[in-house]
Amino acid sequence: MKEGINQIYSNRNNFLVLGLTGRTGSGCSTTAEKLSSKENDFKFPPVDSFDFLNENEKRKYKITLNFAKNNWNQFYTIRVKDIITTFILENSFSNFCAYLNKIIPETDFFKKLSSLEEEYESLYTKRIELIKNENHIEIFYFHFTTLNSFTEKLKFELSKSHNSYTSIYQTIGNNIRSCGKALSNDCEINCKNTDALVKKINKFIKLIGSVSKTQNRKCFIVIDALRNPFEVSYLKERYSAFYLLAINVNDSDRKERLQNNNYTKEQIEKLDNQEYPKKLKGIQLYISQNIQQCTELADIHIHNSNTENENFCNLKKQLIHYYSLMLKPGIVPPTSIERVMQLAHTAKLNSGCLSRQVGAAITDNQFSIKSIGWNNSPQGQVPCILRNSQDLINSSDTEAYSAYEKNNSEFRKYFKSVYENEEIKNMNKCGHNSSFCFKEVQNNLENEKNQVHTRSLHAEENAFLQLTKYGSQGIENGILFTTASPCELCSKKAYQLGIKRIYFIDPYPGIATTHILKGGNNNPKLILFNGVIGKSYFQLYQPLLPYKDEIKERVELTFPNVKENELEKANSEITMLKKRILELEKK
C-alpha cells in the first residue's frame, strides 16, 4: 500500500510548472531565484521567525516547513527575456542595431553595443548549427547557460542610458506576438504566429522534461515572467500541473524599488502604462502586456513585502506553504482569509457584466459571513449579457429594455447607426449573442466618460444592500473582501458602515484609497490578498485520499482490540477451570 500511495502522488511529485506574473519591481525574478535554489542554499526560515502568527498558523507553517525541507526540489528557470533574446538572434547584429536606432532615434546602437558584436555574431551562427543538429543536451546548455549570460550583458549595455532595456524588450515581445518576429513594423501582423512566444516557452518545457531524465532530476519549472493573459491560458489548457503565481507588492514599495534601480518617475509611469494599460482594442488587446488580466487569472497570490533586510523570510514562508500543498494537497487547511475570498471569487461568476466580473463578501471581525454580492443589474432587470442588440432594434423581448432605450429617438438613432450592420447580424447567425453595454453607448452618444450611466450595482454595493434588504445586526468593525479594490463610491459606503479591513486582489484605478479610505480618523486598512483562489483552491486543499487512511496504510498501523483480548483471556480461564472441575470430579 505504501508503494501504491506513492504511485498516486507520482504525477504531481515529478512534474510541476509555475508561471510568475507581476509588475516590474514586484519581485518575479527574486521569486524565481529562490525557487531555483538548491536545498542547502534556500535557507528555510524557522518557525520562530514569525512571531506575528497565531498558534494555529504557526502549526501550519511547522507542518509545511517540515514537508518542504524533506521534499525540496530545485526548479529549472525559463526566463521570458532569454526567449526574447532567441528571437533577436534570428537577425544579424547590424539589422538588430538598425532596428533599435529606428525605435530610439537619439541613440547610436552600433556604437553602444559594439563590445557585444563579436559574441552576438558567434551566438547567431551557433544557434543555426544547433537547429540542424537537434542535440537536446547542447541546445539546453546553449539556452540556459550561454544565452542566459548574454542576455544579462545585453541588458547591462541597454540599461546604461535611460534604462531602455525594459521598453526595448517589451516592444520586441509585442512584435513577436504580432507576427512571430523580433524586428517588425507596427503594421506587420500575422495571426498564425501570434502565439510564437508561448509556443517557444512550451518547447522549452518539453526540452527540460527530456534533459531532466538524463540529469536524474524532477521536472520542476518556474517561468519568469508571464504578462500576457492569452499566454497564461495557453499553458493552463495544456498542463494540469501548471499554476500561475501573482507576485504582488504595495505600489509605493514597488516604485521605491524601481527608483533605487535608477528609474525616473517618467520611466515608471511609461512602464505602468505598458504593463497596466487603461483600455486596449484591436490587435493590442491580444499582443500587449496586461498584468491586470493576468492577476485575475492567477491561482495563487503572493505578497512580496519589502523584506530585503530580512532575507525574504515572508516570501519564502509563502513559497514553502504553497509548494508543500502542490505536492501534498490538503496537508493543512486554508486560512479564514482564503476561505472568504474564495466565496467572493466564486460569487463574481454570477455577474452579467460584459466588461468585468467582480465579487465581494462581508464578514464580522471573526470571519463569519454576513453578505455576498457581485456586480450586476438590479434584481428584476435583465443582465447585459442576456440582452441582444438586434432584439432592441427589432423591438423584440421588450421586457429586457428600459423605456428610455425603447422610446428615446436620439438614443435609438445613434444605437442603430452602431449596431444595425451585417457583421453584427452574422455574429448572431453564428451563435454568438451580440450583447451591448448601455453605459458605453450612452457615454459615446454624449461624448463623455462617467459611471452615472452604468446599469450595474458594484459588487461591494450589492453586498451592502443585501444586509439592508434582509435585515442585519450591523457590520461595524467588519471585514470586506473584494476581488477588486473598491472605487470611490463603494469606499464611501464601506467607510460609513465602519468596515475596518478591506482585502482585495486587484487594485482599482482612481483615488479611492488616498482620497476616501485615508481621509478622517476612522480609516479602514487596505490589505493585498495572498493565498489560493479559484480552481486551485480545490486542487491544493482537497486531499487525494483521506489523510487518516493514508497514515494507516503507509505505516501498516494496527489497533489491537482490547475487548477481544479480554474475552480471549476469559475463555482461556473458563477452559482451564473446566479441566480442573473434571479432575476434581474424578477424585
C-alpha positions in Angstrom: 0.0 0.0 0.0 2.9 2.4 0.7 4.1 1.8 -2.8 0.6 2.3 -4.2 0.2 5.6 -2.3 3.5 6.9 -3.7 2.2 6.0 -7.1 -0.9 8.1 -6.6 1.2 11.1 -5.8 3.9 10.3 -8.5 2.5 12.6 -11.3 2.5 15.8 -9.2 5.7 14.8 -7.5 7.6 14.5 -10.8 6.3 17.4 -12.9 5.3 20.9 -11.9 5.2 24.2 -13.8 4.9 27.5 -12.1 4.3 30.7 -14.0 5.1 34.1 -12.4 3.3 37.3 -13.2 3.5 40.8 -11.7 4.6 44.3 -12.5 8.2 45.2 -13.0 9.6 45.7 -9.5 7.2 43.3 -7.8 9.7 40.6 -7.3 9.1 37.9 -10.0 12.8 37.4 -10.7 13.6 37.2 -6.9 10.9 34.6 -6.6 12.3 32.6 -9.5 15.8 32.8 -8.0 14.5 31.4 -4.6 12.7 28.5 -6.3 15.8 27.6 -8.4 17.9 27.4 -5.2 19.3 24.1 -4.1 18.1 22.8 -0.8 21.2 23.9 1.1 21.0 27.4 -0.5 17.3 28.1 0.1 17.8 28.7 3.9 14.4 27.8 5.2 13.1 30.4 7.8 12.4 28.7 11.2 9.0 28.9 12.8 10.2 31.4 15.4 10.8 34.0 12.6 7.1 34.7 12.5 6.0 35.8 16.0 3.0 37.7 14.5 1.3 34.4 13.5 -1.4 33.0 15.8 -0.7 29.5 17.2 -2.7 27.6 14.5 -0.9 29.4 11.7 2.4 28.6 13.4 1.4 24.9 13.5 0.5 25.0 9.8 3.9 26.5 8.9 5.7 23.9 11.1 4.0 21.2 9.1 4.6 22.7 5.6 8.2 23.6 6.6 8.9 20.0 7.7 7.5 18.7 4.4 9.3 21.2 2.2 12.7 20.5 3.9 12.3 16.8 3.3 10.9 17.1 -0.2 12.6 20.1 -1.7 13.4 20.0 -5.5 15.4 22.7 -7.3 13.4 24.3 -10.1 14.7 24.9 -13.6 14.1 28.5 -14.7 12.7 29.6 -18.0 13.2 33.4 -18.4 11.0 35.0 -20.9 13.7 37.6 -21.6 16.0 34.8 -22.7 13.3 33.6 -25.1 13.0 37.1 -26.5 16.8 37.0 -27.0 16.5 33.8 -29.1 14.1 35.7 -31.4 16.6 38.7 -31.5 19.3 36.2 -32.5 17.4 35.3 -35.6 18.7 38.6 -37.0 22.2 39.8 -37.7 23.9 42.3 -35.4 23.6 45.1 -38.0 19.9 44.5 -38.5 19.3 44.5 -34.8 21.1 47.8 -34.2 19.4 49.4 -37.2 16.0 48.5 -35.7 17.0 49.9 -32.3 18.1 53.1 -33.9 14.7 53.3 -35.6 12.6 52.9 -32.4 15.0 55.1 -30.2 16.5 57.5 -32.7 18.6 59.6 -30.3 21.0 56.7 -29.6 23.6 55.2 -31.8 23.3 51.5 -31.0 26.0 50.4 -33.4 28.4 52.2 -31.2 26.6 51.5 -27.9 26.6 47.7 -28.4 29.9 47.4 -30.3 31.6 45.5 -27.4 29.0 42.7 -27.9 29.2 42.5 -31.7 31.6 39.5 -31.9 29.8 37.5 -29.2 26.4 38.3 -30.9 27.5 37.1 -34.3 29.0 34.0 -32.7 25.7 33.1 -31.0 23.8 33.9 -34.2 25.9 31.3 -36.0 25.8 28.8 -33.1 22.0 28.9 -32.9 21.7 27.9 -36.6 24.1 25.0 -36.1 22.1 23.7 -33.1 18.8 23.8 -35.0 20.4 21.5 -37.6 22.0 19.1 -35.0 18.9 18.7 -32.7 21.1 17.7 -29.8 18.9 18.2 -26.7 21.8 18.5 -24.3 23.7 21.1 -26.4 20.5 23.1 -27.0 19.7 23.0 -23.3 23.1 24.4 -22.2 23.1 26.9 -25.0 19.7 28.4 -23.9 20.1 28.0 -20.1 23.7 28.9 -19.7 25.3 30.7 -22.7 22.2 32.6 -23.7 21.4 33.5 -20.1 24.8 35.1 -19.7 24.5 37.0 -23.0 21.0 38.4 -22.1 22.5 39.9 -18.9 25.3 41.5 -20.9 22.8 42.9 -23.3 20.6 44.1 -20.5 23.5 45.9 -18.9 24.5 47.8 -22.1 20.9 48.7 -22.9 20.3 50.0 -19.4 23.3 52.3 -19.3 21.3 55.2 -20.8 17.7 55.9 -20.0 17.0 52.4 -18.8 16.0 51.5 -22.3 16.3 47.7 -21.8 12.8 47.2 -20.4 11.0 49.2 -23.0 13.0 47.6 -25.8 12.3 44.1 -24.7 8.6 44.9 -24.1 8.4 46.3 -27.7 10.1 43.3 -29.1 7.9 41.0 -27.1 4.8 42.7 -28.6 6.4 42.3 -32.1 6.8 38.6 -31.6 3.2 38.3 -30.5 2.1 40.3 -33.6 3.9 38.4 -36.3 6.3 35.9 -34.8 9.4 38.0 -35.4 11.5 40.2 -33.1 12.0 43.1 -35.6 8.8 44.2 -37.3 6.9 47.3 -38.4 4.0 48.5 -36.3 1.5 47.5 -39.1 3.0 44.0 -39.6 0.6 41.4 -38.3 0.4 37.6 -38.9 -2.4 36.0 -36.9 -0.9 32.5 -37.5 2.2 33.4 -35.4 0.7 35.4 -32.6 1.4 32.6 -30.1 5.0 32.3 -31.2 6.4 33.4 -27.8 4.3 31.0 -25.7 5.0 28.1 -28.2 8.7 28.7 -27.6 8.1 28.5 -23.8 6.2 25.2 -24.4 9.2 23.9 -26.4 11.5 24.8 -23.6 9.2 23.0 -21.1 9.5 19.8 -23.2 13.2 20.3 -23.6 13.6 20.5 -19.8 11.4 17.4 -19.5 13.8 15.4 -21.8 17.0 16.7 -20.1 15.7 16.3 -16.5 15.6 12.5 -17.1 19.3 12.4 -18.1 20.2 14.6 -15.1 18.1 12.4 -12.8 16.2 15.4 -11.6 12.4 16.0 -11.3 10.9 18.3 -13.9 10.0 21.3 -11.8 10.0 24.5 -13.8 9.4 28.2 -13.0 8.7 30.7 -15.8 9.8 34.3 -15.2 7.6 36.0 -16.1 4.2 35.8 -17.9 2.5 39.1 -18.7 0.0 38.3 -21.4 -3.3 36.6 -20.4 -3.6 34.6 -23.6 -0.2 33.0 -23.0 -1.3 32.1 -19.5 -4.5 30.5 -20.9 -2.4 28.6 -23.5 -0.3 26.9 -20.7 -3.3 26.4 -18.4 -5.1 24.4 -21.1 -2.1 22.2 -21.7 -0.8 21.4 -18.2 -3.0 20.4 -15.2 0.2 20.8 -13.1 0.5 24.5 -14.1 -0.1 27.2 -11.5 0.1 30.9 -12.1 1.6 32.9 -9.1 0.8 36.6 -9.0 3.7 38.3 -7.1 2.1 41.4 -5.6 3.5 44.3 -3.7 2.2 47.6 -2.4 2.6 50.2 -5.2 4.6 52.6 -3.1 7.2 49.8 -2.3 7.3 48.8 -5.9 8.0 52.3 -7.1 10.6 52.8 -4.4 12.4 49.7 -5.6 12.4 50.9 -9.2 13.7 54.4 -8.2 16.5 52.6 -6.2 17.4 50.9 -9.6 17.7 54.3 -11.3 14.3 54.5 -12.9 12.9 58.0 -13.2 9.3 58.9 -12.4 8.6 59.4 -16.1 10.0 55.9 -16.9 8.0 54.3 -14.2 4.8 56.0 -15.5 5.6 54.8 -19.0 6.3 51.3 -17.7 3.0 51.2 -15.8 1.1 52.3 -19.0 2.6 49.4 -20.9 2.0 46.7 -18.2 -1.3 48.0 -16.9 -3.0 49.6 -20.0 -6.2 51.5 -19.3 -8.0 50.5 -22.5 -6.9 48.0 -25.2 -8.6 47.5 -28.5 -7.9 45.8 -31.8 -4.7 43.7 -32.1 -3.3 45.4 -29.0 -6.0 43.5 -27.0 -4.2 40.3 -28.0 -0.5 41.2 -28.2 0.0 43.6 -25.3 1.1 43.0 -21.8 -1.9 43.1 -19.5 -0.9 42.3 -15.9 -4.4 43.2 -14.5 -5.9 40.4 -16.5 -3.1 38.0 -15.7 -3.6 38.8 -12.0 -7.3 37.9 -12.4 -6.2 34.5 -13.9 -3.7 33.8 -11.1 -4.1 30.7 -9.0 -2.0 31.8 -6.1 -1.4 35.4 -4.8 1.9 36.0 -3.0 2.6 39.3 -1.2 6.3 40.2 -1.6 6.6 42.8 1.1 9.7 44.9 1.3 11.9 42.5 3.2 15.3 42.6 1.6 16.9 43.0 5.1 15.0 40.0 6.5 16.4 37.5 3.9 13.0 37.5 2.2 11.6 35.4 5.1 7.9 36.3 4.4 8.3 35.5 0.7 10.0 32.1 1.4 7.3 31.2 4.0 4.6 31.6 1.4 6.6 29.7 -1.2 7.1 26.8 1.3 3.4 26.8 2.1 2.1 26.5 -1.5 5.0 24.3 -2.6 4.0 21.8 0.1 0.3 22.0 -0.9 1.1 21.4 -4.6 2.9 18.2 -3.8 0.7 17.1 -0.9 -2.8 18.5 -1.3 -4.7 19.0 2.0 -1.6 18.8 4.2 -3.0 21.9 6.0 -6.4 23.6 5.7 -6.9 27.1 4.2 -6.8 30.3 6.2 -10.0 32.2 7.0 -9.0 34.9 4.6 -8.6 32.3 1.8 -12.0 30.7 2.6 -13.9 34.0 2.4 -12.0 35.3 -0.7 -12.9 32.1 -2.4 -16.5 32.8 -1.8 -16.1 36.3 -3.3 -14.2 34.9 -6.2 -16.9 32.3 -6.9 -19.7 34.9 -6.5 -18.2 37.1 -9.3 -19.2 34.4 -11.8 -22.9 35.4 -11.2 -22.1 38.7 -12.8 -23.9 39.6 -16.0 -21.5 42.5 -16.7 -19.8 42.5 -20.2 -16.7 44.4 -19.0 -15.5 42.8 -15.8 -16.8 40.4 -13.2 -16.3 41.3 -9.6 -17.3 39.5 -6.4 -17.5 40.7 -2.8 -18.1 39.2 0.7 -18.7 40.8 4.0 -17.9 39.2 7.4 -17.8 40.3 11.0 -14.4 40.6 12.7 -14.4 36.8 13.3 -14.8 36.0 9.5 -18.4 34.9 9.9 -20.2 35.5 6.6 -22.8 38.2 6.6 -23.4 39.0 3.0 -22.2 38.2 -0.6 -22.5 40.3 -3.7 -21.5 40.7 -7.3 -21.7 43.4 -9.9 -25.0 43.1 -11.8 -28.1 44.9 -12.8 -30.8 45.4 -10.0 -32.9 42.4 -9.2 -35.8 42.2 -11.7 -33.8 43.8 -14.5 -32.2 41.7 -17.2 -28.4 41.5 -17.0 -26.5 42.9 -20.0 -25.1 39.5 -21.0 -28.6 38.2 -21.6 -29.7 41.1 -23.8 -29.3 41.3 -27.6 -28.7 44.4 -29.7 -30.9 43.1 -32.6 -33.8 42.5 -30.2 -33.7 46.2 -29.1 -33.6 47.3 -32.8 -36.5 45.0 -33.8 -38.5 45.7 -30.6 -38.4 42.1 -29.5 -38.1 40.8 -25.9 -39.4 44.3 -24.8 -39.2 43.5 -21.1 -35.4 43.4 -21.3 -35.1 47.0 -22.2 -35.9 50.3 -20.4 -38.4 52.9 -21.5 -35.5 55.2 -22.4 -33.9 52.5 -24.7 -37.2 51.8 -26.4 -38.6 55.3 -26.8 -35.8 57.9 -26.9 -35.5 58.8 -30.6 -31.9 60.3 -30.3 -30.6 57.2 -28.5 -32.3 54.8 -30.9 -31.0 56.6 -33.9 -27.5 56.5 -32.6 -27.8 52.9 -31.4 -28.9 51.7 -34.9 -26.0 53.6 -36.6 -23.6 51.4 -34.5 -25.4 48.1 -34.2 -27.5 47.8 -37.4 -24.9 46.2 -39.7 -24.3 42.9 -41.4 -21.3 41.9 -39.2 -23.5 42.0 -36.1 -26.3 40.1 -37.8 -23.8 37.4 -38.9 -22.4 37.2 -35.4 -25.9 36.2 -34.2 -26.3 33.8 -37.1 -23.0 32.1 -36.0 -24.5 31.6 -32.5 -22.8 34.5 -30.7 -25.1 36.7 -28.7 -24.5 40.4 -29.8 -24.8 41.9 -26.3 -24.1 45.6 -25.7 -23.1 47.8 -22.8 -25.6 50.6 -22.3 -23.0 52.8 -20.4 -20.6 52.6 -23.4 -23.3 53.5 -25.9 -24.7 56.4 -23.8 -21.2 57.8 -22.9 -20.3 57.8 -26.6 -23.6 59.4 -27.5 -22.9 62.3 -25.0 -19.2 62.3 -25.8 -18.4 61.9 -22.1 -17.0 59.3 -19.8 -18.7 58.7 -16.4 -20.1 56.0 -14.2 -23.5 57.6 -13.9 -25.0 55.6 -16.8 -23.9 52.1 -15.6 -26.8 49.7 -15.2 -24.9 47.5 -12.7 -24.6 47.8 -9.0 -21.0 47.3 -8.0 -20.2 44.0 -6.1 -19.5 45.8 -2.8 -22.5 48.0 -3.1 -24.7 44.9 -3.8 -23.3 43.1 -0.8 -24.0 46.2 1.4 -27.6 46.4 0.1 -28.2 42.7 0.8 -27.6 43.5 4.5 -30.2 46.2 4.4 -32.7 44.2 2.4 -32.7 41.1 4.6 -32.0 42.7 7.9 -28.7 42.8 9.8 -27.2 43.4 13.2 -24.7 45.8 11.6 -21.2 45.2 10.4 -19.2 47.9 12.3 -15.6 46.7 12.6 -16.4 44.1 10.0 -14.3 43.0 7.0 -14.8 43.5 3.3 -13.4 41.0 0.8 -13.4 42.1 -2.9 -11.8 40.7 -6.0 -11.0 44.4 -7.0 -10.3 47.2 -4.5 -13.4 49.4 -4.1 -14.0 52.5 -6.2 -14.7 55.9 -4.7 -18.4 55.3 -4.4 -18.1 51.9 -2.7 -15.2 53.2 -0.5 -17.5 55.8 0.9 -20.1 53.2 1.8 -17.6 50.9 3.4 -16.2 53.9 5.5 -19.7 54.8 6.6 -20.6 51.3 7.6 -17.5 51.1 9.8 -15.6 48.5 7.8 -12.1 48.0 9.4 -10.3 45.9 6.9 -10.6 45.5 3.2 -8.9 42.5 1.5 -8.6 42.9 -2.3 -6.9 41.1 -5.2 -6.6 43.7 -7.9 -6.2 47.4 -7.4 -9.0 49.6 -8.9 -7.7 52.7 -10.7 -8.5 56.1 -9.2 -8.1 58.0 -5.9 -10.4 55.9 -3.7 -7.6 54.8 -1.4 -5.8 58.1 -0.9 -8.9 60.4 -1.0 -11.6 58.3 0.7 -10.1 55.4 2.7 -7.2 57.6 4.1 -9.4 60.5 5.0 -10.6 61.4 8.5 -9.8 59.3 11.6 -11.7 56.0 11.0 -9.6 54.6 8.2 -10.1 51.1 7.1 -6.9 49.1 6.5 -6.5 48.1 2.8 -4.7 44.7 2.5 -3.4 42.9 -0.6 -4.8 39.3 -0.6 -2.3 36.5 -0.5 -3.5 32.9 -0.9 -5.0 30.3 -3.2 -8.1 31.1 -5.3 -10.3 29.6 -7.9 -9.9 26.0 -9.2 -6.6 25.7 -7.4 -8.3 26.2 -4.1 -9.8 22.7 -4.6 -6.6 21.3 -6.2 -4.4 22.3 -3.2 -6.8 21.8 -0.3 -8.6 18.6 -1.2 -6.6 15.6 -0.2 -6.1 12.9 -2.9 -7.2 10.4 -0.3 -8.3 10.7 3.4 -5.3 11.6 5.4 -6.3 9.2 8.2 -6.3 6.3 5.8 -3.0 7.3 4.2 -1.2 7.4 7.5 -2.6 3.9 8.5 -1.7 2.4 5.2 1.8 3.9 4.9 3.0 2.5 8.2 0.6 -0.5 8.3 -0.8 0.8 11.5 -2.9 -1.6 13.6 -5.1 -1.0 16.7 -5.4 -4.2 18.9 -9.0 -4.7 20.1 -8.7 -4.5 23.9 -12.2 -6.1 24.5 -11.4 -9.0 22.2 -8.2 -9.7 24.2 -10.1 -9.6 27.4 -12.7 -12.1 26.0 -10.0 -14.4 24.8 -8.3 -14.3 28.2 -11.7 -15.1 29.9 -12.4 -18.0 27.6 -8.9 -19.4 28.3 -9.6 -19.2 32.0 -13.0 -20.9 31.6 -11.4 -23.8 29.7 -8.8 -24.2 32.4 -11.4 -24.2 35.1 -13.5 -26.8 33.3 -10.4 -29.1 33.2 -9.9 -28.6 36.9 -13.6 -29.4 37.6 -13.2 -32.7 35.7 -10.1 -33.6 37.6 -11.9 -32.9 40.9 -14.9 -35.0 39.9 -12.7 -38.0 39.1 -11.2 -37.7 42.6 
